[in-house]
Amino acid sequence: MAEFNRYRSIYSHDELMERLRKLKHFALDMDGTIYLGATLFPYTKGFLGGVKEMGLNYSFLTNNPSAGIADYLAKLAKLGIEATREEMYTTSIATIDYIKTHYPEAKRLFLLGTPSMIAEFEKAGFVSTADSADDVPDVVVVAFDKTLQYDRLCRAAWWVSQNVPYIATNPDRVCPTDQPVVLVDCGSICECIAHATGRRPDITLGKPDPNMLSGILGRFGYEADEVAMVGDRIYTDIEMAHNAGAFGVLVLSGETTLEVCDAAPKQPHLVCDSIEVLGELVRQAHECK
């Protein structure tokens, strides 16, 4: 294993510079990467500004579909980051993109999710079906529903048992929190439905599924090796980078330690203390063309 001094890579220095020069877009995980909890890292604005100065782009990714795009933009604005709707990519948007691509005739969805999430699907032109056996959906979507109602859970299970196409927005079993409570996430809700029906989702989107990055590639017109997935979790962020053929950057500013990274079967292409170090390396790569 190469020595770690603020960063290390599976590539030689010259190979790393060449790979970094190819990058056009940075897909950024949020919590643990650009901020921690409610605190923006002091170097985040500098990194984002530097990316734009070099003529490159970025987007913000999250596996949490419970809030709408407007909610995330408001949170970023509160932290001092002005972002656009086009720069946000949640598992709600990934699911919308997936349905439009793979079920182009689907219009009516049974959505087990929060009102904010349901509003995102309605903005995209879908109809949210009612909790009624007479209102047959084209697709069932199960998400991290913080407003979960028992009758709607049972209705979702009924449609799943009737072999309606079934999509989960993300695999997370719990949502991280600093509060004394377990936040039951989409993966656990799907396990409940599986126990009741014997059926699991046809596909589970969100990191590490490569469709999460495929949506960004399609949106911006990039090739996979022109995109860096940057995050603090090796088994979601970096796994997705490998699955999608993108450049995987692990930052040690959040969940994963260097020891956990060392034990992982698939190593990141680059490990950095933070996005500050990543920004320095990208600038160095562009300056030594």
C-alpha positions as CSV (number, residue, x, y, z in Angstrom):
1,M,0.0,0.0,0.0
2,A,1.4,3.4,-1.0
3,E,2.3,5.8,1.8
4,F,-0.3,8.4,2.7
5,N,0.7,12.0,2.9
6,R,-2.5,14.1,2.6
7,Y,-3.3,11.8,-0.4
8,R,-2.4,8.6,-2.2
9,S,-3.4,7.0,-5.4
10,I,-3.3,3.6,-7.1
11,Y,-1.6,5.5,-10.0
12,S,1.9,6.8,-10.3
13,H,2.1,10.6,-10.1
14,D,2.2,11.1,-13.8
15,E,-0.7,8.7,-14.4
16,L,-2.7,10.5,-11.7
17,M,-2.1,13.9,-13.3
18,E,-3.2,12.5,-16.6
19,R,-6.4,11.0,-15.1
20,L,-7.2,14.3,-13.3
21,R,-6.8,16.3,-16.5
22,K,-9.5,14.2,-18.1
23,L,-12.1,15.1,-15.5
24,K,-14.9,17.5,-16.4
25,H,-17.4,16.9,-13.6
26,F,-17.3,16.2,-9.9
27,A,-20.3,14.3,-8.4
28,L,-20.1,15.3,-4.8
29,D,-21.6,13.5,-1.9
30,M,-22.8,16.0,0.7
31,D,-22.7,15.1,4.4
32,G,-19.1,14.2,5.3
33,T,-17.8,15.6,2.0
34,I,-18.8,19.3,1.7
35,Y,-20.2,19.7,5.2
36,L,-20.6,17.7,8.4
37,G,-24.1,17.8,10.0
38,A,-25.0,21.5,10.0
39,T,-21.4,22.8,9.6
40,L,-19.8,23.7,6.2
41,F,-16.2,22.7,5.9
42,P,-14.0,25.8,5.7
43,Y,-12.5,24.8,2.4
44,T,-15.7,23.9,0.6
45,K,-16.4,27.3,-1.0
46,G,-12.8,27.5,-2.2
47,F,-13.0,24.0,-3.8
48,L,-16.3,24.8,-5.6
49,G,-15.1,28.2,-6.8
50,G,-11.8,26.6,-8.0
51,V,-13.7,23.9,-10.0
52,K,-15.7,26.6,-11.8
53,E,-12.6,28.8,-12.4
54,M,-11.0,25.8,-14.3
55,G,-14.1,25.5,-16.5
56,L,-15.3,22.3,-14.9
57,N,-18.6,21.4,-13.3
58,Y,-20.0,19.7,-10.2
59,S,-23.3,18.4,-8.9
60,F,-24.5,17.4,-5.4
61,L,-25.7,13.8,-4.8
62,T,-27.7,12.3,-2.0
63,N,-29.3,8.9,-1.4
64,N,-32.0,10.7,0.7
65,P,-35.2,11.2,-1.3
66,S,-37.3,12.4,1.6
67,A,-36.7,16.1,0.9
68,G,-37.4,17.9,-2.4
69,I,-34.8,19.7,-4.5
70,A,-36.0,23.1,-3.1
71,D,-35.4,21.8,0.4
72,Y,-31.8,20.8,-0.4
73,L,-31.1,24.1,-2.2
74,A,-32.4,26.0,0.9
75,K,-30.2,23.9,3.2
76,L,-27.1,24.7,1.0
77,A,-28.1,28.4,0.8
78,K,-28.3,28.4,4.6
79,L,-24.7,27.0,4.7
80,G,-23.6,29.7,2.2
81,I,-23.6,27.7,-1.0
82,E,-25.7,29.1,-3.9
83,A,-26.6,26.1,-6.1
84,T,-29.1,25.5,-8.9
85,R,-31.7,22.9,-9.4
86,E,-29.6,21.4,-12.2
87,E,-26.7,20.9,-9.8
88,M,-28.8,18.7,-7.4
89,Y,-29.2,15.0,-8.0
90,T,-31.2,13.0,-5.5
91,T,-32.5,9.4,-5.7
92,S,-35.9,10.9,-6.5
93,I,-34.5,12.4,-9.6
94,A,-32.6,9.2,-10.4
95,T,-35.8,7.2,-10.1
96,I,-37.7,9.6,-12.3
97,D,-35.0,9.3,-14.9
98,Y,-35.0,5.5,-14.6
99,I,-38.7,5.2,-15.0
100,K,-38.8,7.5,-18.1
101,T,-36.0,5.5,-19.7
102,H,-37.1,1.9,-18.8
103,Y,-40.9,2.4,-18.5
104,P,-41.6,5.2,-21.0
105,E,-45.4,4.4,-21.0
106,A,-45.7,4.6,-17.2
107,K,-47.6,7.7,-16.0
108,R,-49.4,6.5,-12.8
109,L,-47.3,5.6,-9.8
110,F,-48.0,4.4,-6.3
111,L,-45.5,6.5,-4.3
112,L,-44.6,5.4,-0.8
113,G,-42.7,8.6,0.2
114,T,-43.0,12.0,1.8
115,P,-45.2,14.8,0.3
116,S,-42.0,16.6,-0.8
117,M,-40.9,13.5,-2.8
118,I,-44.3,13.0,-4.3
119,A,-44.3,16.6,-5.4
120,E,-41.0,16.0,-7.3
121,F,-42.6,13.1,-9.3
122,E,-45.7,15.2,-10.0
123,K,-43.5,18.1,-11.3
124,A,-42.0,15.5,-13.6
125,G,-45.4,14.7,-15.1
126,F,-46.4,11.6,-13.2
127,V,-49.7,11.0,-11.4
128,S,-49.7,9.8,-7.8
129,T,-52.3,7.1,-7.4
130,A,-54.6,6.9,-4.4
131,D,-54.8,4.3,-1.7
132,S,-57.4,2.3,-3.5
133,A,-57.6,-1.1,-5.0
134,D,-59.4,0.5,-8.0
135,D,-56.5,3.0,-8.7
136,V,-54.1,0.7,-10.4
137,P,-50.5,2.0,-10.8
138,D,-48.0,1.4,-13.6
139,V,-45.1,1.3,-11.2
140,V,-44.7,1.1,-7.4
141,V,-42.0,3.3,-5.9
142,V,-40.9,2.8,-2.3
143,A,-38.7,5.4,-0.6
144,F,-37.4,6.7,2.7
145,D,-40.8,7.8,4.0
146,K,-40.7,9.8,7.2
147,T,-44.4,10.2,7.0
148,L,-45.1,6.5,6.7
149,Q,-48.7,5.5,7.2
150,Y,-49.7,1.9,7.9
151,D,-52.6,1.8,5.3
152,R,-50.3,3.1,2.6
153,L,-47.6,0.6,3.5
154,C,-50.2,-2.2,3.1
155,R,-51.4,-0.8,-0.2
156,A,-47.8,-0.8,-1.5
157,A,-47.4,-4.4,-0.4
158,W,-50.7,-5.3,-2.2
159,W,-49.5,-3.9,-5.5
160,V,-46.1,-5.5,-5.0
161,S,-47.9,-8.9,-4.5
162,Q,-49.8,-8.2,-7.8
163,N,-46.5,-8.1,-9.7
164,V,-46.7,-4.4,-10.5
165,P,-43.1,-3.2,-11.4
166,Y,-41.4,-2.3,-8.1
167,I,-38.6,0.2,-7.6
168,A,-36.8,1.2,-4.4
169,T,-35.2,4.6,-4.4
170,N,-32.2,3.7,-2.2
171,P,-30.7,0.7,-0.3
172,D,-30.1,2.4,3.0
173,R,-31.5,0.5,6.0
174,V,-31.2,3.5,8.4
175,C,-30.6,7.2,7.9
176,P,-27.7,8.6,9.9
177,T,-28.7,11.0,12.7
178,D,-27.1,12.6,15.8
179,Q,-30.4,12.2,17.6
180,P,-31.3,9.3,20.1
181,V,-33.5,7.6,17.6
182,V,-33.2,5.0,14.7
183,L,-34.4,6.5,11.5
184,V,-35.9,3.5,9.5
185,D,-34.9,4.0,5.9
186,C,-36.0,2.7,2.5
187,G,-34.1,-0.6,2.7
188,S,-35.8,-1.6,6.0
189,I,-39.2,-0.7,4.6
190,C,-38.5,-2.9,1.6
191,E,-37.5,-5.7,3.9
192,C,-40.9,-5.4,5.7
193,I,-42.7,-5.6,2.3
194,A,-40.5,-8.6,1.4
195,H,-41.5,-10.5,4.5
196,A,-45.2,-9.8,3.7
197,T,-45.1,-10.6,0.0
198,G,-41.9,-12.7,-0.7
199,R,-40.8,-10.2,-3.3
200,R,-38.0,-7.7,-3.3
201,P,-37.6,-4.6,-5.5
202,D,-36.9,-5.2,-9.2
203,I,-34.2,-2.6,-8.9
204,T,-32.8,-0.6,-6.0
205,L,-31.4,2.8,-7.1
206,G,-29.2,5.2,-5.2
207,K,-25.5,4.6,-4.4
208,P,-23.9,2.2,-5.1
209,D,-26.1,1.4,-8.1
210,P,-24.5,2.8,-11.3
211,N,-27.8,4.3,-12.5
212,M,-27.3,7.1,-10.0
213,L,-24.2,8.2,-12.0
214,S,-25.7,7.2,-15.4
215,G,-28.4,9.9,-14.9
216,I,-25.6,12.5,-14.5
217,L,-23.8,11.3,-17.5
218,G,-27.0,11.5,-19.5
219,R,-27.9,14.9,-18.1
220,F,-24.5,16.6,-18.9
221,G,-23.3,14.4,-21.8
222,Y,-20.1,13.1,-20.2
223,E,-18.3,9.8,-20.6
224,A,-17.8,7.8,-17.3
225,D,-14.1,8.5,-17.2
226,E,-14.7,12.2,-17.3
227,V,-16.6,12.1,-14.0
228,A,-15.2,11.8,-10.5
229,M,-17.5,10.5,-7.7
230,V,-16.3,12.1,-4.5
231,G,-17.5,10.9,-1.2
232,D,-16.7,9.7,2.3
233,R,-18.1,6.2,2.1
234,I,-16.2,3.4,0.5
235,Y,-19.0,1.0,0.2
236,T,-21.5,3.4,-1.4
237,D,-19.6,6.3,-3.1
238,I,-16.5,4.5,-4.2
239,E,-18.4,1.2,-5.0
240,M,-20.6,3.2,-7.3
241,A,-17.6,4.8,-9.0
242,H,-16.3,1.3,-9.7
243,N,-19.7,0.1,-10.9
244,A,-20.2,3.0,-13.3
245,G,-16.6,3.1,-14.6
246,A,-16.0,6.6,-13.1
247,F,-13.0,8.0,-11.1
248,G,-13.5,7.3,-7.4
249,V,-12.2,9.8,-4.8
250,L,-12.5,8.9,-1.1
251,V,-12.2,11.8,1.3
252,L,-11.4,11.1,4.9
253,S,-13.5,14.1,6.2
254,G,-16.5,11.9,7.1
255,E,-17.3,8.3,7.9
256,T,-14.4,6.2,6.4
257,T,-11.0,6.0,8.1
258,L,-7.8,5.1,6.3
259,E,-7.8,1.7,8.2
260,V,-11.3,0.9,6.8
261,C,-10.1,2.0,3.3
262,D,-7.0,-0.3,3.5
263,A,-9.3,-3.3,4.3
264,A,-11.6,-2.7,1.4
265,P,-11.4,-5.2,-1.6
266,K,-11.8,-2.4,-4.1
267,Q,-9.5,0.6,-3.6
268,P,-10.4,4.2,-4.5
269,H,-8.5,5.6,-7.4
270,L,-7.6,8.5,-5.1
271,V,-7.7,9.0,-1.3
272,C,-7.5,12.5,0.0
273,D,-7.7,14.1,3.4
274,S,-10.5,16.4,2.0
275,I,-11.8,18.0,-1.1
276,E,-9.3,20.8,-0.4
277,V,-6.5,18.4,-1.3
278,L,-8.4,17.2,-4.3
279,G,-8.8,20.7,-5.6
280,E,-5.1,21.3,-5.2
281,L,-4.3,18.2,-7.2
282,V,-6.7,19.0,-10.0
283,R,-5.2,22.5,-10.3
284,Q,-1.7,21.0,-10.3
285,A,-2.8,18.6,-13.1
286,H,-4.1,21.5,-15.2
287,E,-1.1,23.7,-14.6
288,C,1.4,21.0,-15.7
289,K,-0.2,20.2,-19.1
